[in-house]
Amino acid sequence: MFYGRVKEPCTKKKAEVWVMQDDLPENDTPPKHSDISPPSWLRHLEDAGEARGYFEPLGPDHYATLTDAGRTLVVTFETMDDLRHSSPLHEPLGWKLVQENGWSNLCLLADGPTWFRDPAVYSYFDRLVEDGFFEEFEKVVFYGAGMCGYAAAAFSVVAPDVTVIAVQPQATLDPARTPFEDRFPAAMHRDFTSRYAYAPDMVEPAQDVFILLDPTIPQDVAHAALFQGDHIHRIISRHFGAKLGRAMVNMCVTQTLVDQAGSDGLTELDCYRALRLRRQHMPYLRALLSTAEARGQPHLVQCLATWVIATRRAPRFKRALRRARRVLSKTGR
């Protein structure tokens, strides 16, 4: 077995590059790494994957890479765009999630918005099940966000007693089941009625399923409601919007949840405790400030801004504090 390099735990400094990406305005495009052409970048990933265990193409749009290490397996679903544009080292997030503990990682990569709906991916998981691959591990954790959260839930049926961490997942994009979903019209032509398709059914054998969502996004709430059972845990994470998955990585919350799921066992309380790190996350604090101002709550703006500027340079919060104080003085508060 290959034991991966052990790196330091996730820290604020190590997450800085991710945070910079999260600070971009909504309509901005993350900077592309133009110094690395796609073919050479892919060769680098292939070589690194082979060194860790193996790297295997699954049809034209998907890849699998295995880090062969400890008896705990973390299965991650990711996209090539995430690696090219968000990862500072052009490596899968799954590699980082397992390095500290020396665990194994099976990373499934999609090149485009495929939702992993490909017979080559189905056949790959069939082969792993036939080989008894998942039974070799003491604990298995599936993780993904958005489209990848859907895949983490849908394919988790292959592993016994699995823990699933799905951030803002879709239950399916079958129009017959989700008439409320209008965000992904290009994906509607894909087959969501065959194998590994309806995620709520696929997670029924799981030990625990943690669904993290922002309740202000109605489609995410509707998808989460389709997952039923005592083992389903809906973790409410307000003021993140569609960027919840990225914010969790930036705050090192994803690392914490995966660590606990793979070792001591993850609980709802653990999730909410980990999310307390949002109090130090500037994109979250800015969203909170915008919400308080939009709702006309100057007393909340004053409390928030006073706390933030006491610990860091924050011109936006200083301006907001001055505005809030002017409003409060006029009302005699």
BELJOJO-V992800 format. One record per residue. N is the residue number from 0. PSI is psi in whole degrees, -180 to 180 (999 if undefined). Layout:
BEGIN
((N	PSI) (N	PSI))
END
This chain:
BEGIN
((0	148) (1	128) (2	119) (3	163) (4	138) (5	126) (6	167) (7	156) (8	162) (9	129) (10	168) (11	-40) (12	-44) (13	-23) (14	0) (15	-42) (16	-39) (17	-41) (18	-38) (19	-39) (20	-40) (21	-22) (22	-6) (23	145) (24	159) (25	-41) (26	0) (27	149) (28	130) (29	147) (30	139) (31	148) (32	82) (33	-14) (34	-6) (35	112) (36	152) (37	-43) (38	-46) (39	-35) (40	-43) (41	-37) (42	-39) (43	-44) (44	-41) (45	-45) (46	-43) (47	-39) (48	-41) (49	-37) (50	-29) (51	-22) (52	-79) (53	163) (54	126) (55	121) (56	141) (57	86) (58	-166) (59	-16) (60	1) (61	155) (62	153) (63	136) (64	135) (65	129) (66	110) (67	104) (68	-112) (69	-176) (70	1) (71	132) (72	127) (73	116) (74	120) (75	144) (76	126) (77	173) (78	154) (79	-32) (80	-39) (81	-43) (82	-41) (83	-36) (84	-21) (85	-39) (86	122) (87	-24) (88	8) (89	35) (90	155) (91	146) (92	-35) (93	-35) (94	-41) (95	-38) (96	-26) (97	-9) (98	-42) (99	-38) (100	-5) (101	34) (102	173) (103	153) (104	130) (105	114) (106	125) (107	124) (108	136) (109	133) (110	82) (111	175) (112	69) (113	-18) (114	18) (115	26) (116	85) (117	128) (118	-30) (119	-35) (120	-41) (121	-46) (122	-36) (123	-46) (124	-35) (125	-44) (126	-41) (127	-40) (128	-44) (129	-34) (130	-4) (131	27) (132	-49) (133	-23) (134	-12) (135	-10) (136	147) (137	-31) (138	140) (139	132) (140	131) (141	134) (142	143) (143	162) (144	137) (145	-127) (146	-40) (147	-26) (148	-39) (149	-48) (150	-40) (151	-40) (152	-44) (153	-35) (154	-3) (155	-16) (156	-17) (157	-17) (158	138) (159	142) (160	42) (161	152) (162	129) (163	130) (164	108) (165	120) (166	118) (167	52) (168	156) (169	144) (170	-37) (171	166) (172	21) (173	116) (174	-28) (175	-28) (176	-27) (177	67) (178	-15) (179	-13) (180	117) (181	15) (182	-19) (183	62) (184	-31) (185	-20) (186	-6) (187	-20) (188	-11) (189	156) (190	111) (191	27) (192	-5) (193	-135) (194	150) (195	43) (196	-58) (197	104) (198	-42) (199	-34) (200	-37) (201	-24) (202	2) (203	-39) (204	-7) (205	154) (206	-49) (207	144) (208	120) (209	115) (210	115) (211	132) (212	156) (213	118) (214	-6) (215	-6) (216	103) (217	-36) (218	-41) (219	-38) (220	-43) (221	-41) (222	-46) (223	-34) (224	-21) (225	-17) (226	120) (227	150) (228	158) (229	-20) (230	1) (231	125) (232	113) (233	118) (234	114) (235	127) (236	90) (237	159) (238	22) (239	-24) (240	-145) (241	-7) (242	19) (243	-46) (244	-46) (245	-41) (246	-38) (247	-39) (248	-46) (249	-37) (250	-2) (251	14) (252	-40) (253	-45) (254	-45) (255	-45) (256	-42) (257	-41) (258	-46) (259	-37) (260	-34) (261	-11) (262	-83) (263	-15) (264	135) (265	140) (266	168) (267	-40) (268	-40) (269	-40) (270	-47) (271	-33) (272	-43) (273	-37) (274	-8) (275	-19) (276	-14) (277	-21) (278	-14) (279	4) (280	111) (281	-42) (282	-39) (283	-44) (284	-38) (285	-39) (286	-40) (287	-41) (288	-46) (289	-40) (290	-45) (291	-40) (292	-41) (293	-31) (294	-1) (295	49) (296	75) (297	-29) (298	-36) (299	-37) (300	-43) (301	-45) (302	-47) (303	-49) (304	-40) (305	-42) (306	-42) (307	-48) (308	-11) (309	-17) (310	-9) (311	165) (312	123) (313	80) (314	-39) (315	-39) (316	-33) (317	-42) (318	-41) (319	-37) (320	-42) (321	-42) (322	-44) (323	-40) (324	-36) (325	-42) (326	-45) (327	-36) (328	-34) (329	-29) (330	1) (331	19) (332	999))
END
